[in-house]
Amino acid sequence: MSKSPRNVWSPVITPFGSDLSPDVGRLVNHCRWLLSQGVGLAVFGTNSEANSLTVDEKVGLLEALVAAGIPADRLMPGTGSCTIDDTVTLSRRAVELGCAGVLMLPPFYYKGVSDEGLFRYYGEVIERIGDARLRVYLYHIPPVAQVSISLQLVDRLITAYPSTVAGIKDSSGDWSNTQALIDKFSGQGFQVYAGSERFLLATLRSGGAGCISATANVNPRAVAKLGETWQEPDADEQQAGLNRVRDIFEQFPMIPALKATTGRYSGETDWRRTRPPLVELSDDTSRELFALLDAEHFKMPELKSREGVADE
């Protein structure tokens, strides 16, 4: 696995067909577009509806992406689940395919679990895989998982598995926690990613790695540009522009809003489809979202349908 992931990653939204099976062709097309815009592919993240997909579906999609020519070293699949075996199965296949790393949720069903229990979980996964190429990026998202990854646990995991535990995505929404992770661990080569581009500039200025952000699905070029030019004089202005777009999407259910927007700009309305229990935006809510985006002069440049019809 690659040791040097890029500084902006998109948790790629997953398209579904009318029978709710994953639409491989549409996923490949979206991944190609995201790569062309300069971001990496964190497939099977929260905004990928990953926990509505089976392990077999995720393995099949990962293999299909690589077979379609998506570079494996631009992929960081989410592999964490509540079961050790499922996490091992998907993580091992990601290693075999040459992915840049794996983004690993803690087991999230039982609440109030101890650092000791989480350490044993991660340790069991790492040792069962037993491959020096494995790079684990911890996924801290307490607002959703309701299970936290403490600084003490990170320290213990880095100490026990220094060549394997490579970084963390901090989706706590708490900048003080992200800052503490950077201050404590970045000097050891540990890569700290913010969970939103809202914190991208602050993360990079503090010595962090970048961001893994939902709205990089629809605004990838602008997010990637700040990741590339964060030391330039207009960096604060760029950050303000990213925040305005993020503000719009945060007014709506995030996954349906991302899918509605992608459907609009690609011309493929099937993108709106979500897998239950999620539901798509209503027509009225979609129009409200699009009006806000139009007022911001928002575009998804060069996005094309599988039939090759470019968005105007």
Summary of the structure (lengths in Angstrom):
residues: 312
radius of gyration: 18.4
end to end distance: 38.4
largest distance: 53.8
contacts: 1075
relative contact order: 0.13
helix: 52%
strand: 10%
